[in-house]
Amino acid sequence: MARYLESQLDFIFFFYGLAFMLLGVLCLAFARRLDDDHRPLIRLTGLFGCVHGASEWLDMIALIAGDASEFLLARAVLMTASFVLLAEAGRQGLQSRGVPVPGPWILVPILLAIVAVGVFDGLLSAKAAARYLLAAPGAIAVGFALFPLRDNHPETGRWLMITVAAGFIGYGVAAGLIVAPAPFWPADVINQDGFQRLTGVPVQLVRGLIAVMLAALAWAAWGRRVMQTLAYPGYSRHLKRQFVGVVTTLLTILLLGWALTNYLGEIHRQDVETEAAGDAALLISGLERETAIADALVKAFAQSPPVQRLLGGARGESPDAVRALLQLDAGAVHTVRSFIVDRSGAIVLAADASEQSWLGQPNLQEVHWFQQALAGRAVREFRVDPPERIRAYLTAYPIRSAEGSIVGVAVLESSLESLATVMGRYDQAFFVVDGRGVVIITNQRDELLRTLWPRPDLPRQLLSEQLGEPPRQPMLAHEVFGSGWMDFGGRRSYVLRAPIAETSASLVLAVPVKGIFASRLLGIVITLQVAIAALFYFFGLDSGVRDRLQRQLHEELQFRSQELARQAATDALTGLFNRMTFNERLDEELARSERSGRPFSLVLFDIDHFKEVNDIYGHPMGDQVLIRLSQTVAASVRRADLLVRWGGEEFALLLADTDAQAAYETANKLRLLVAHTLFEQVGTVTASFGVAQVLPGDNAETLVARADNALYRAKLNGRNRAELSLPVVDPLELSPTA
């Protein structure tokens, strides 16, 4: 599981960064709606989320495209900057809660300490220090600062804030205390490698899951804040559905994106493994083709009768003839040395007389390849001469007497330098290693004679002394058998080890995962594009729904306002305008008449003996009479006229552009209409009318008084009649003229 999750680090970095960017955007949006002491805390947390998300994506790019010292420095600076924002958010959050904390100046010595660690101990140590000094205290401080906000929310929001606070504290532990290994305490004890060995899970996955949780909870908290602001049930339902829809959609996109990324990576993985197997077979065939000639020569030489007779003790066999034959074979290949060894291990004949004391060992009885040859086996061995660093291929074959007993060994050692030069042109990293794991041939010049894997049975110091090389850390953590994906020289690679037939040597190919991550990057980019499109869709949908609901809310408020205005201006029983509206309209008519000189009239009328109707038939039936009379009269007047309920059973009618005579005629028509209208259960009723035309100098009170007087006279004169207000005559008009 740990190896599998480690191979998914690129996708882990992707959703880790995406989650923090979403958290940042949500916090910034949330901060815009706040106007209290918590706004700096939320805004700085949002900035941290955006910057830190970008930092995690840079880590993903480094994993995919490879790292460099300049890029590592840029990533360290960006990561530290994000943690500075987080620490400042925590500081301001605690300060807003009344906790005594240092001012922002405290960040200066912390940053200087981080820079000093980086200068003296490297960037990796500086990054660990930044996590210890900024990320851990900052995240924990933000958590404690958010915890009291639970009291500002209802029950559900309270638990949301508690969980968010706990999430930040957990992130402070995962990101601030579990750091990359560094050569100081506690980073050399409590670190990412130890966490992965203990749990089988990369700590980056834990951080990413915490980031996803924080983003989801921040969105939920933001949604509840919006619901409280709008207080509209329809929008609350929409936000709940949208939250579930977005979370479900993003999880689906991430899962499908992860599957696509794995699929694309698996295609490249299979291609790499197939290509590596083919390359290994090609390289090994080149080696075996080069060494097959030497094998054939030494075998033919060992089986030649002159050699067998010489070692068998036959008289008359000339050593010079055998040496000439040996020299002939040696000349067919790039021979380093060639010789014959008897059973005692002594070199009895060599193509060059100086080789009689080869390596200062006149007796080779204890040499392992000699012992194998005496046992009757052909020996094939790749080796390096440490003093001269000459790479050679040694092949030995047992020499048998005429009776079939082994009497000696024929040895031919050919140079591999020309072959190594040709093979060095291969573009993929390869290593030909001997049985000890020591590199003999490679196209990585600096790795020659390096040990690929540890040898517990052969200490590195002893091995380096034998090879004449300073001790170096092995490139693999353990000996590799077959193939697998593992760390090779600090880089994740596909490592294939193929044996070279009939030798203890083998070929090791190392293919970095850079190409695989590049293939997986296509899946990540597609996932990001789909996720962004989904977010734009949902946020666009939210904007449309919010606009529509706000428009509905505005229309409802407008309708309610109009309804309230209508209720304030109309009579609740009859639906006619009430006296307040009448007073406003009367003032308008008076002003207009004064400006234009155009007449208008006022008619006041009420139902005769209406008290008897209420007493006999009851008030509900009296109300029905008022309603029916209002509807009947309203249907008979002009649109420009204003019919209002004056109060009780009294009504008023403003007749625009109407003089007294025309108003009087209208009143009589209405009187007859009322008298001939049948009312349920009551039968018929009559009404009395008083008519008054506006006169120069009239105001609302005088006009109403004159109409009311006319109505009073209609009552006195027998009811069911209309009376016209008599004009007021000035006494001066009655005096004789001069």
Buried (B, 14 or more C-beta within 10 A) or exposed (E): EEEEBBBBBBBBBBBBBBBBBBBBBBBBBBBEEBEEEBBBBBBBBBBBBBBBBBBBBBBBBBBBEEEEEEBBEBBBBBBBBBBBBBBBBBBBBBBBBEEEBEEEEEBEEBBEBBBEBBEEBBBBBBBBBBBBBBBBBBBBBBBBBBBBBBEEBEEEBBEBBBBBBBBBBBBBBBBBBBBBBBEEEEBEEEBBEBBBEEEEBBBBBBBBBBBBBBBBBBBBBBBBBBBEEBEBEEBBEBBBEBBEBBBEBBEEBBEBBBEBBBEBBEEBBEEBBEBBBEBBEEBBEBBBEBBEBBBEBBBBBBBBEBBBBBBBEEEEBEEEEBBEBBBEBBEEBBBBBBBBBBBEBBBBBBBBEEBEEBEEEEEBEEBEBBBBBBEEBBBBBBBBBEEEEBBBBBBBBBBBBEEEEBBBBBBBBBBBBEBBEEBEEBEBBBBBBBEBBBBBBBBBEEBBBBBBBBBEEBEBEEBBEBBEBEBEEBBBEEEBEEBEBBEBBEBBBBBBBBEBEBBBBBBBBBBBBBBBBBBBBBBBEBBBEBBEEBBEEBEEBBEEBBEEBEEEBEEEEEEEEEEEEEEEBBBEEBEBBBBEBBEEBBEEBBEBBEEEEBBBBBBBBBBBEBEEBBEEBEEEBBEBBBBBBBBBBBEBBEEEBBBBBBEEBBBBBBBBBBBBEBBBEBBBEBBEBBEEBEBEEBEEBBBBBBBBBBBEEBEBEBBBBBBBBBBBBBBEEEBBBBBBBEEEEEEEEEEEEE
